[in-house]
Structures are given as structure tokens and as C-alpha cells.
Amino acid sequence: MDDTGTEWMFRDTRDLSGMDDDPSSYYNIQRQSLLHTSLVKLHQYNKRAEPDLRRSVLISNLVQNLQEEMDQDGNCRVLFPEEMDLSQRPVASGELLYGPNQQPKDSIKSGELERDNLRPIYMDFQATTPVDPRVLDAMMPYQVNHYGNPHSRTHAYGWESERAVEKARKQVADLIGADPKEIIFTSGATEANNLSIKGVARFYKASRRHLITTQTEHKCVLDSCRVLEAEGFRVTYLPVQSSGLVDLQLLEDSIGPDTSLVSVMTVNNEIGVKQPIKAIGQLCRSKGVHFHTDAAQAVGKIPLDVNDCKVDLMSISGHKIYGPKGIGALFVRRRPRVRLEPLHSGGGQERGLRSGTVPTPLAVGLGAACEIAIQEMEYDHHRISTLAERLMRKITSGLTDVIMNGDPEHRFPGCINLSFAYIEGESLLMALNDVALSSGSACTSASLEPSYVLRAIGADEDLAHSSIRFGIGRFTTKEEVDYTAAKCIEKVQRLRDMSPLWEMVQEGIDIKSINWTQH
């Protein structure tokens, strides 16, 4: 349903007869299946979009383009409202792709779309983001029709894939103000972080064996540093202030003549704090030290320019900016040149830094996601900021003893980490089973230990255990924010009513002054 009250319905009209007689029909069927998938995605996008003229026009244009293409094929078409026969009964969600008298074909089952309507509201955009329909649309041709190896230089299949990869490389570079030759495709930000930290350390190990990072970095950065420590390197793990921000003077004092790399995350994945990377970059450049930043949570969400910030290496993740999973990128500065020792041995792809065939569809998806981010970053940031303020206002007006973790000013607004005093965060997560939330990083969510990020900023143990991370993104609606806030208030009040600690606080007892004993 869009803002004009239009309900889109997509119906399969494919004819599979004659497929065995004509081998080329196989490719036509595959292509049509991809078009159908795109239409379902468009429906989901349109259904979630708020009344906004730009997004309505976007959906209408995309549907119109697909309508024209499918009309030429003569195999499938879009049914518009005036063509629907709604006199018998309402249209079920499982019939969006297949008509009421048709059975599902291929791998799509009839109940999947129905079940999709019953899934929890998604409020965990720091863990991952859904693929933008426009990204999916850009990827689809390279999944089936343009399947050449981009490193095959002897035929058209390879040439067309190579052109697509190079276009994607430029799209990624444009987002961060880099040269396309400085972009290395990886499997994600984890690999990019590993390559940056281990690659720089091992290349310069003959003269420099010291690295600096912070205690609040992503686990893959901290674990990479521990691996290097086992190899004889020295690593300084800087503490952060209670706001989550790094102390620049402490960082400057920690840099020595044998320091090869400083690695500081741009936006923290748990508390959303935005580090002063421009100041850090200028400091590192003045000291002749390479500066790496894990920007997985920042790229495409806030303006970044690697030259302005004096960044030497920057890690990027596709699935954090509405692109596909399994693809990322690493910016490696060419002037002044940064040298890395590769992690993989092989064919020498990606300037010899990352051997292995570049997955064309995934690279195209990452490039499309970056191009969309350039176009919509300002709009998305304003909208996400408005929704974040709305969520905070509703929760704090309905509950007391709610603490926001991290600096309230220097932060990305779409990541809100709140501690609800006198309850267990895991209990709240279970109570909010119709909202998809988390208590911290998805990479460490299996652990029952309190977040090391919250411990690093000095949060009390009980508050660290009671924290919940709310993630707001491009497709979040006001209705979802309102529902989440209302449910959160309801469940927190219920859990506090059952908490003896809350009862003691209401009676005026200072529970911090109590000497607890074990039995």
C-alpha cells in the first residue's frame, strides 16, 4: 500500500511448456524468475515506505521499467488496482507473486510471504541491513546472463564482467573521495581489518613492531592484534573516556618511533560513538604513522573523505549499507604509498593484495549501494535522526532510570544503546520477542558476559547487563518506532514490578551501599 492507497499485486503468468525443446528457454525462465523476485522486493519496499513523494516516484518508476521489459518478453505482467478482481475475498500476501488459482513454482513456497508478515519488527540495523531493491536490480543480470569471470581477458564474457567490476570500484571510491585504483575488494570488513592490521605490521616488522588501537574496537581488530602479539609485536590498547571517545593527548603520547599503525574505529558498532578521525589522521600523518579506520558502521551513513581525514586504510562492509553480504572493500592509499603483506596466496588479483576471483554480482551490488548512499545520505541521515529522537523521547518520557551509553553529541543517531536499570537485558530481549533487537555486537551475541565496550567506558556491571541496542535504518517507519517504544515501556515496567531491586529502590534504599553476601 503506497501513500495514495494503491496496493500492488504481482501475478505469475509464465508458460513453462516447450522448455525441454528449446534450451534457450532455460535462460529466459531464469531471467523471469529474477524479475519476479525484484517485483516482490519492490512490493515490500513500497509497503514499508512512509508517505514520501521521492520514494513513491522511485517505486513507480521501477515498476514501470519492469512492466515495459516484461511486456516485451510477453511472459509476465503487473496487475494494477483497476485490473484486480477483489470481489471474492482479500488478497493474501502469499498471492502477491502467484494468483489465487496458481501454485508456486521454483524455490518460492506459498507460505513464505505469509510468514513474512508475522516476523518481528527489525530494529537491528547495526548487525546487518536488508538489500535495497535497487541494489538487487543492479545485481540480477550478473547472477545469470553476465556470468563471466572478470579476470578472463580472452572473450566478451570476461570483458563485460570486468567493466562491471571496475564501475563498482569507482562507485565505492566516489563515496569516500578515493581513487578507484585504491579500492581492493574483499569478502567483508573483517577480512579488510585483518589485511590492514596484519598486512602493515608484517611488512614493516623489520623496523617497526608497535601498533596502537583502542579497547572498544570490533572483535576482529582486537583478535588480529592478539595474533600479532603472539608473533612478538607490541600492541597498546588505549582506554577510552566515559563518553567512548579516545583521548587524543593519550594517543599522541603513546606513539613512538617504532609505531607502524594506529587503528581506531570511525563509528562504534555497539554504542554509535563517532571518533574524531580527522584529528587522529592529522596526528598520525605528522608522526609518520599509518592510520587505519574500521568504517563499516560509518561509510554511506555520514560524509567521509579519506584525503580530508588523512586516512591511509579504511575498511568497508557491503551488508551494512544495504548491499549484499559476502562483499566488502579496503581503501589502501597509493600516495603516500602504504605497503601491505597479503594474507592469501594465489593469482595476484586486486593489485596482488587479495588473490581470488572477484564475485562480480556482489561487487556490482556494493557499487550500487555506494552510489545510492551518495544520492540519499543527507535525506537518510535527517530521517534517521528524526526517528531516533522520537524513540528516545517516547522511552524516556515513559520510563525513569534509563541511561544512554556513549557520547550524546558525537554519535551516529541510528545506533542507540540504552541501559534500563534494575532489569536484565536478556530478559527484556526475550520479552520483546516481536521486535528484533540485540544487546550488543552480533559477533559476540552468543556470550552472556557483559559487553566489553560498555565495560571500557566504565559502565557498572549491572547496567552493562541491562543494555539494549536499538538500530534504526533506511526502511524503519514511524509506526515501528512508536510500537517499539510502547512495547519497551510496557515490558520494562512489568520486569521491574517483578524485581526486588526495583522494589528496594522505590522504598528509598540505596542498593549500592548494601554489602551482599553469597550463600
Buried (B, 14 or more C-beta within 10 A) or exposed (E): EBEEEEBBBBBBBBEEEEEEEEEEBEEBBBBBBBBBBBBBBBBBBBBBBBEEEEBBEBBBEBBEEBBEEBEEEEBBBBBEEEEEEEEEEEBEBBBBBBBEEBEBBBEBEBEBBBEEEEEEBBBBBBBBBBBBBBBBBBBBBBBBBBEBBBBBEEEEBBBBBBEBBBBBBBBBBBBBBBBBEBBBBBBBBBBBBBBBBBBBBBBBBEEBBBBBBBBBBBBBBBBBBEEBEEEEBEBBBBEBBEBBBBBBEBBEEBBEEEBBBBBBBBBBBBBBBBBBBBBBBBBBBEBEBBBBBBBBBBBBBBBBEBEEBBBBBBBBBBBBBBBBBBBBBBBBBEEEEBEBBBBBEEEBBBBEBBBBEBBBBBBBBBBBBBBBBEEBBEEBBEBBBBBBEBBBEBBBEBBEBBBBBBBEEBBBBBBBBBBBBBBBBEBBBEBBEEBBBBBBBEEBBEEEEBBBBBBBBBBBEBBBBBBBBBBBBBBBEEEBBBBBBEBBBEBBEBBBEEBEBBEBBEEEEEBEEEEEEEE
